[in-house]
Amino acid sequence: MHSTKPHLYSKFKNISILSCKIQSIEAMTQFVVTHDNGSIKESLVNAIKNHPEEIIGLKSWIETQGKGLVKPIDILSQVFSLHANGVKESGALENVLKSSQEAIVVPPEIGLGVRIRPGVWNYILLNVEELSVAELSSKEYLQLKEKVVDGCKNDFEVDFEPFKTTSHQSTSKAIGNGIDFMNRFLASKMFNEKEIVQKLLDFLRQHNYNGKSLMLRESIKDLEMLKSALKKAEEYVLALNPETPYSDFETKFEEIGLERGWGDNAGRVLEMINLLLLLLEAPDAKAVETFLGKIPVVFNAVILTPHGYFAQDYVLGYPDTGGQVVYILDQVPAMEKEMLQRLKQQGLDIIPRILIITRLLPDATGTTCNQRVEKVYGAEHAYILRVPFRTENGIVRKWISRFEVWPYMETFTEDVAAEITKELQGKPDLIIGNYSEGNLAASLLAQKFGAVQGTIAHALEKTKYPSSDLYWKKFDDKYHFSSQFSADLYAMNHTDFIITSTFQEIAGNKKTVGQYESHTSFTMPGLYRVVHGIDVFDPKFNIVAPGADMSIYYPYTEKEKRLTEFHPTIEELLYSHVENEEHLCILKDRNKPILFTMARLDRVKNLTGLVEWYAKNPILRELVNLVVVGGDRRKQSKDLEEQAEMKKMYELIDEYNLNGQFRWISSQMNRVRNGELYRYIADTKGAFVQPAFYEAFGLTVVESMTCGLPTFATCNGGPAEIIVHGKSGFHIDPNQGDRTAEILVSFFEKCKKDPSHWEEVSTGGLQRILEKFTWKIYSEKVLNLAGVYGFWKYISKNEPQENARKRYLEMFYELMFKKAAESVPLAVDE
């Protein structure tokens, strides 16, 4: 702890602290100091004992400040001000403040939420009058926090801690690698608990497809009979050529007591037999995942994504319609391909089905969102199935914001259940939800069908809107967070496994709190207090990064595959001197590289922020043109955030006289042409910028890198893990626009002097994608998750603790979510 202090303090040694800019303090707080769990209170007690003037000096500021939430850096600035005026420093208070994520001032007390490391917190109470220090429980800390909001008290407390069904991991490195933990956990239980091995036998005996057993015949009644049958089968298969088809020895296996789901040839059958014998005699983690992953358990899968305009053509850029649509349309064909391959290799000629369930929109505004069924491109047996929202007055015809879907969800889910049963002529085996309302529906359907459930948040709104839990009443008329946060909490505790794209999505980084981590404990005064919502160390968390569709997004250097037929249209978009609803402003110098971005036009995506950074930097404006694709000026937006961002964009164009160096293009919905657009920008030796304040993953980052376009992306969220800074792209801080502009200037000036630098970054980005971010890797992992967590679901389904968890979730759903959802106004069809 003390080794960092001289370096940190030296920045201020000869400077008047009072004149110091707050940005300098923010930069200093990036040096996160970790503590042992029990040492924080002790270090502060010693600091107060030896240097009481530090705490005493804060008293007048606290009284002036009054009660409220404050940034720890604001307190830190006061501490530095005291040091500048001669007050001796203890070091301890400074270090604790640097590790604090938030501070609560309720004079004469200060509550600090100290983040030891991702997922591990300590809560401290300082009393500046009594000069005392106390440790708080999460409940006590939240109660202090509630005092900030006048007249609000919580009588309802939520705690999911007692319902853990497995022990949890303990190191930050293990976060997001839940399947590894589950494999070790199950192997240990099989080794130590005979009844678990018996449950494995029961699982194999009961496993069937449409009533037809897939693994064991009825003659295998106990473990000894199973071992005997396996050894006979092993002896028989060892004498065969590994390529011998199963049909050649099917009759023999039926006599032994085995069905045809063991493999399509002698080699694969032998591998399965050896894996099961290993699990019965000396189980290990690798054997658990391999065997459970190979057992054919997923024949019918359902993907839920209710909100927005979900279709395959001409929808990207519509409200609530962006990366999630692309993700699913790439995910499903890859999953189907993997399912087909696994079923074939296990010797089963079963056709798997995947249904993407979304909302049917009668007023489809030029899209196919009013069609009930639509086949998925690039898949053989996958379909989009659309089900409308309805009320007692009939079907809801128009688009509804994702923030306003809550009163429709229960009826929608009931209708979806009926449609799934009709389409599949049976039950789904795997249900995966997307975003808050999709995850809620997935939970309700998984409960109804008994299916394995996975959830994908994409983005949890709680971290996008600071203090949206504490001040939820201020947000609720517009965003209805009382419904959404309740749905999120319900789904993440109901699901069997959680898929995330990055570590940061779960547990953030050294400086910032993860999306899921922010749900560990929080309070919504007047509604409920969550003392334990979700644990980021829970083994249900699994990082499974998506990829880009390599048939659409491929390097600009693959000349034979380039879609040159799109070039006239792309040149019209970029360089035409015509200004209309499709493109606004012109580029006078087409010899410049193009700085390019493409995203939804909303506050978090921060496209107007990028435009402002560019506008304010004359050197960058001379070096490159800026092209922004986002928002749809061809129609009147109903999205309030998009309207506000459009207004800001117009103001920036006028204020900085951007016409001539800037082009604003309405959202482009042709994905195939967009792939060529990336490559065309690469031909100009340009770059891609993703300037979001936060991005859960960053599909456009993967797309641009796959096309060979050097990429600059936000350091907040997934892009920080996709890009290796300086090698495969660059991290930028969206809160430091001037600095980001300087980084861009430096890159383009270096490329101007040395063109090979551009090539190095381009090649580095592509190599990074091929190593880590492909849909093949993704699909293998997801189906392994279904196998491992499905088996755990099977063996724990009748455990008392699991039954208690289900009842608790049902209570929370009825008392909290439904009540909140009923308060959301129904949409009015004009």
Secondary structure, DSSP 8 states (H G I E B T S, - for coil): -GGGHHHHHHTTTTS-GGG--HHHHHHHTTS-----TTHHHHHHHHHHHH-HHHHHHTHHHHHHH-SEEE-HHHHHHHHHHHHHTT----SHHHHHHHHEEEEEEETTEEEEEEEEETTEEEEEEEETTTTEEEEE-HHHHHHHHHTTSTT-----EEE-GGG--S----SGGGTTBHHHHHHHHHHHHHHH-HHHHHHHHHHHHH-EETTEESSB-TT--SHHHHHHHHHHHHHHHHTS-TT-BGGGTHHHHHHHTB-STT-SBHHHHHHHHHHHHHHHHS--HHHHHHHHHHS---SEEEEE--SS---SSS-TTSTT-SHHHHHHHHHHHHHHHHHHHHHHHTT-----EEEEEEEE-SS-TTSSTT-SEEE-TT-SSEEEEEEE-EETTEE--S---GGG-GGGHHHHHHHHHHHHHHHHTS--SEEEEEHHHHHHHHHHHHHHHT-EEEEE-S--GGGTSTTTTTTHHHHHHHH-HHHHHHHHHHHHHH-SEEEES-HHHHH--SSS--TTGGGSSEEETTTEEEEE---TT-TTEEE------TTTS--TT-GGG--GGGHHHHHHHHH-S--SSSEES-BS-TTS-EEEEE---STTTTHHHHHHHHHT-HHHHHH-EEEEE-S-TTS----HHHHHHHHHHHHHHHHTT-BBBEEEE-----HHHHHHHHHHHHHTT-EEEE--S-BSS-HHHHHHHHTT--EEEESSBTHHHH--BTTTBEEE-TT-HHHHHHHHHHHHHHHHH-THHHHHHHHHHHHHHHHH--HHHHHHHHHHHHHHHHHHHHHHTT-HHHHHHHHHHHHHIIIIIHHHHHTS------
